[in-house]
Amino acid sequence: MIPYASGVPFLKISATGNDFIVLDNREARWDAVRDAHYFSALCRRRLSVGADGVILLEQSTTADMRYVHINSDGSLAEMCGNGSRAIAWYARQLGLGSNESVTFEIMGKRYSARVNDRHVTTTFIAPGPADLSVPIVAEKNLQAGGAIDTGVPHFVIFVTELCSLDVAGLGAFYRRHPAFPRGANIDFVLIESPHSLHVRTFERGVEAETLACGTGAVASAVISHLRHGVGSPVEIHFTGGDLSVGFNEDFSRITLAGMVTPVYRGELLD
């Protein structure tokens, strides 16, 4: 028996290939920790709805809404760039925010987004300091870029070829490397030009490569700027589609922009 679910509507949203089950939780029907196993079960592909994660929209006293993100393994995410764009779009459909703007809090941090039809831009808070001296990459065809927290921890690795790269194997290895006590998302980056990157990301919490990663796009842009002078704005090309990252010189203002696609509405059943 599925708890709390019978007859409950949900929305499936894809944000550049990251797909999410979105639930209106303003009446506090669910608890992210108590119901973690249930949310993880919902994310199982071919056995349930299937998704990279579940997003709860909740009441907030400091912003237009509170954004709660549960990864597909049931863990809580500190932030998700593409998830934030999906929930911002959904919030505007519910009439939250004003004009094209909506504010949200996640894990005690406050962000904002602009919604222009299905094009959504999230403004990030400043990332943590970049650590460019993490000498853990042993493969000759890979180059360590650096570690940075863009809402969640990331480690960027530069590559010369992406298509045949063993993202699953290498990603799982470095994601659990002792250098990252909290674990890390691993971004494999191929620089195409001074304003264009190709990226594949192995995501912590999903424990697999995803079709795109918003915080990974931001991490890849920042580290590529620091390491190789890549300039703003940066077009980030993922398997699931394209994102654009803009930043100023001290990274006090970073934006992540891309399309959001509402896929379908459904109803959770016993």
C-alpha positions as CSV (number, residue, x, y, z in Angstrom):
1,M,0.0,0.0,0.0
2,I,1.4,3.4,-1.0
3,P,1.2,5.9,1.9
4,Y,-0.7,9.1,1.6
5,A,-1.0,8.8,-2.2
6,S,-4.3,7.6,-3.5
7,G,-5.9,10.1,-5.8
8,V,-3.1,12.7,-5.3
9,P,-2.2,14.6,-8.5
10,F,1.4,15.1,-9.6
11,L,3.2,16.8,-12.4
12,K,6.1,15.3,-14.4
13,I,8.5,18.0,-15.6
14,S,11.7,17.7,-17.6
15,A,14.3,20.5,-17.3
16,T,16.9,19.9,-20.1
17,G,16.7,16.2,-19.6
18,N,16.5,16.1,-15.8
19,D,13.1,14.8,-15.0
20,F,11.2,15.3,-11.8
21,I,8.0,14.3,-10.0
22,V,6.5,17.6,-8.7
23,L,4.1,17.6,-5.8
24,D,2.2,20.5,-4.2
25,N,3.0,20.0,-0.5
26,R,1.6,23.3,0.9
27,E,-0.7,21.3,3.1
28,A,2.2,19.3,4.5
29,R,0.9,15.9,3.4
30,W,4.4,14.5,3.0
31,D,7.6,14.7,5.0
32,A,10.8,14.5,3.0
33,V,12.6,12.4,5.6
34,R,9.8,10.2,6.9
35,D,8.7,9.4,3.3
36,A,12.1,9.1,1.7
37,H,11.7,5.4,0.9
38,Y,8.3,6.1,-0.8
39,F,9.8,8.9,-2.9
40,S,12.7,6.7,-3.9
41,A,10.2,4.0,-5.0
42,L,8.3,6.5,-7.1
43,C,11.6,7.4,-8.9
44,R,12.2,3.8,-10.0
45,R,12.1,3.6,-13.8
46,R,9.9,0.9,-15.4
47,L,8.5,0.0,-12.0
48,S,6.9,3.4,-11.1
49,V,6.6,6.9,-12.4
50,G,10.4,7.1,-12.8
51,A,12.5,10.3,-12.3
52,D,15.8,11.7,-11.2
53,G,14.1,13.1,-8.1
54,V,10.9,14.3,-6.4
55,I,10.3,17.9,-5.7
56,L,8.0,19.2,-3.0
57,L,6.6,22.8,-3.1
58,E,6.0,23.9,0.4
59,Q,4.9,27.0,2.4
60,S,7.7,29.5,3.3
61,T,7.8,32.5,5.6
62,T,10.9,34.0,3.9
63,A,10.2,33.5,0.2
64,D,7.4,32.8,-2.2
65,M,7.9,29.0,-1.6
66,R,10.1,26.4,0.0
67,Y,11.7,24.0,-2.4
68,V,12.5,20.5,-1.1
69,H,14.4,18.1,-3.3
70,I,14.6,14.4,-2.8
71,N,17.1,12.5,-4.9
72,S,16.1,9.2,-6.5
73,D,18.0,7.3,-3.7
74,G,15.9,9.0,-1.1
75,S,18.5,11.5,0.1
76,L,17.9,15.2,0.4
77,A,19.6,17.5,-2.1
78,E,21.1,20.8,-0.8
79,M,20.3,22.3,-4.3
80,C,19.5,21.3,-7.8
81,G,19.9,23.8,-10.6
82,N,17.5,22.2,-13.1
83,G,15.1,21.2,-10.3
84,S,15.0,24.8,-9.2
85,R,14.0,25.9,-12.7
86,A,11.3,23.2,-12.8
87,I,9.8,24.2,-9.4
88,A,10.0,27.9,-10.3
89,W,7.9,27.3,-13.4
90,Y,5.4,25.3,-11.4
91,A,5.2,28.0,-8.8
92,R,4.2,30.5,-11.4
93,Q,1.5,28.2,-12.7
94,L,0.1,28.2,-9.1
95,G,0.2,32.0,-9.1
96,L,3.1,32.4,-6.7
97,G,5.6,35.2,-7.1
98,S,4.9,38.3,-9.1
99,N,5.2,39.1,-12.8
100,E,7.9,36.8,-14.1
101,S,9.8,36.5,-10.8
102,V,9.6,33.9,-8.0
103,T,11.8,33.5,-4.9
104,F,12.4,30.2,-3.1
105,E,14.3,28.9,-0.1
106,I,16.1,25.5,0.0
107,M,18.1,24.3,3.0
108,G,17.9,27.8,4.5
109,K,19.4,29.5,1.5
110,R,17.4,32.0,-0.6
111,Y,17.4,32.1,-4.4
112,S,15.4,33.7,-7.1
113,A,14.2,32.8,-10.6
114,R,12.7,34.5,-13.7
115,V,10.0,32.6,-15.7
116,N,9.4,33.7,-19.3
117,D,7.0,31.2,-20.7
118,R,9.0,27.9,-20.5
119,H,12.4,29.6,-20.4
120,V,13.5,29.8,-16.8
121,T,16.6,31.5,-15.3
122,T,17.8,30.8,-11.7
123,T,20.1,33.3,-10.0
124,F,22.6,31.4,-7.8
125,I,24.2,32.6,-4.6
126,A,27.9,32.8,-4.7
127,P,29.6,29.4,-4.8
128,G,32.1,28.2,-2.3
129,P,35.8,28.8,-3.0
130,A,37.2,26.7,-5.8
131,D,40.0,24.2,-4.9
132,L,42.2,23.8,-8.0
133,S,44.7,21.6,-6.3
134,V,43.0,18.2,-6.0
135,P,45.6,16.0,-7.6
136,I,43.7,12.7,-7.6
137,V,43.2,12.1,-11.4
138,A,45.5,9.3,-12.6
139,E,44.3,8.7,-16.1
140,K,46.6,10.1,-18.7
141,N,43.7,11.3,-20.9
142,L,42.0,13.2,-18.1
143,Q,43.0,16.4,-16.4
144,A,41.9,17.5,-12.9
145,G,40.1,20.8,-13.1
146,G,39.1,21.5,-9.5
147,A,36.5,21.1,-6.8
148,I,33.7,23.6,-6.0
149,D,30.4,23.8,-4.2
150,T,27.7,25.3,-6.4
151,G,24.9,24.4,-4.0
152,V,26.2,20.8,-4.0
153,P,29.8,19.6,-4.2
154,H,31.3,19.1,-7.7
155,F,34.6,17.9,-9.1
156,V,35.4,18.9,-12.7
157,I,37.6,16.8,-14.9
158,F,38.7,18.0,-18.3
159,V,38.7,15.5,-21.2
160,T,39.7,15.4,-24.8
161,E,36.9,13.0,-25.8
162,L,33.4,12.5,-24.3
163,C,31.4,10.2,-26.5
164,S,33.2,6.9,-25.6
165,L,34.2,8.0,-22.1
166,D,33.3,5.5,-19.3
167,V,31.3,8.1,-17.3
168,A,29.5,5.4,-15.3
169,G,32.8,3.8,-14.1
170,L,34.9,6.8,-13.7
171,G,32.1,8.8,-12.2
172,A,31.3,6.2,-9.6
173,F,35.0,6.0,-8.7
174,Y,35.6,9.7,-8.2
175,R,32.2,10.4,-6.7
176,R,33.3,8.3,-3.7
177,H,36.9,9.3,-3.6
178,P,38.3,9.9,-0.1
179,A,39.2,13.4,-1.2
180,F,35.4,14.2,-0.9
181,P,34.1,13.2,2.5
182,R,30.5,14.3,1.5
183,G,30.8,12.7,-1.9
184,A,30.8,14.8,-5.1
185,N,29.1,15.1,-8.4
186,I,31.6,14.5,-11.2
187,D,31.6,16.7,-14.3
188,F,33.5,15.6,-17.4
189,V,34.1,18.7,-19.5
190,L,35.3,19.1,-23.1
191,I,36.0,22.7,-24.0
192,E,34.7,23.4,-27.5
193,S,35.5,27.2,-27.6
194,P,35.9,30.1,-25.2
195,H,32.2,30.2,-24.8
196,S,31.1,26.6,-25.3
197,L,31.5,23.4,-23.3
198,H,30.3,19.9,-23.7
199,V,29.6,18.2,-20.3
200,R,28.6,14.8,-19.0
201,T,27.8,14.5,-15.3
202,F,27.6,11.6,-12.8
203,E,25.3,12.7,-10.1
204,R,25.6,11.9,-6.4
205,G,22.1,10.9,-5.1
206,V,21.0,9.6,-8.5
207,E,24.2,7.4,-8.6
208,A,24.2,7.5,-12.4
209,E,24.9,9.8,-15.3
210,T,22.0,12.2,-15.8
211,L,21.0,13.8,-19.1
212,A,21.9,17.2,-17.7
213,C,22.9,18.8,-14.4
214,G,22.3,22.5,-13.6
215,T,24.7,22.8,-10.6
216,G,27.2,20.9,-12.8
217,A,26.8,23.4,-15.6
218,V,27.6,26.2,-13.1
219,A,30.6,24.3,-11.7
220,S,31.9,23.4,-15.2
221,A,31.7,27.1,-16.3
222,V,33.4,28.5,-13.2
223,I,36.2,26.0,-13.2
224,S,36.7,26.3,-17.0
225,H,37.0,30.1,-16.5
226,L,39.5,29.8,-13.7
227,R,41.6,27.1,-15.5
228,H,41.3,28.0,-19.2
229,G,39.8,31.5,-19.4
230,V,36.4,30.5,-20.7
231,G,34.2,33.6,-20.7
232,S,30.7,34.5,-19.8
233,P,28.1,33.6,-21.0
234,V,29.0,29.9,-21.5
235,E,26.8,27.6,-23.5
236,I,26.8,24.2,-21.9
237,H,25.8,21.2,-24.1
238,F,24.5,18.1,-22.4
239,T,22.9,15.0,-23.8
240,G,19.5,16.3,-22.7
241,G,19.9,19.7,-24.2
242,D,21.6,23.1,-23.7
243,L,22.0,25.4,-20.8
244,S,23.5,28.9,-20.5
245,V,25.6,30.1,-17.6
246,G,26.4,33.7,-17.0
247,F,28.7,35.1,-14.3
248,N,30.5,38.2,-13.2
249,E,34.2,38.3,-12.4
250,D,34.0,37.5,-8.7
251,F,31.1,35.0,-9.2
252,S,28.9,37.0,-6.8
253,R,26.2,36.7,-9.4
254,I,25.7,33.5,-11.5
255,T,22.7,32.7,-13.6
256,L,21.6,29.3,-15.1
257,A,19.1,29.5,-17.9
258,G,17.3,26.9,-20.1
259,M,14.0,25.4,-21.1
260,V,11.5,23.6,-18.9
261,T,9.1,21.1,-20.4
262,P,6.0,20.0,-18.5
263,V,5.5,16.4,-19.7
264,Y,2.3,15.2,-18.2
265,R,-0.1,15.3,-15.2
266,G,-1.0,12.2,-13.4
267,E,-2.6,10.7,-10.2
268,L,-0.8,8.6,-7.7
269,L,-2.8,5.4,-6.9
270,D,-2.7,2.6,-4.3
